[in-house]
């Protein structure tokens, strides 16, 4: 016997299956029977919550990454492009600092040593 009351009317079929099998210890087909008794219709496998969640995930990905295939929605850079620019700037800064300690000049675009700046 359960100590607390559980609202099974608000559960989807998959949540009801978990509740029936794990909490009550009944067989899985009982969940489908209870779902049909409560709603009066058979489950199509997809509830409104699952459909809205799937659409929301897809829209979130499109908005966050700012493109679909090769089509871009705006000129703003994607998070990956921002991180790549930061990485390139960090590499250039590190090269400049390392070569300035050695007393040499470096062209950060080609990473070739130009000459000693102390001569």
Long-range contacts (C-beta under 8 A, 24 or more apart in sequence): 8-34, 8-38, 9-38, 12-47, 12-49, 12-50, 13-43, 13-45, 13-47
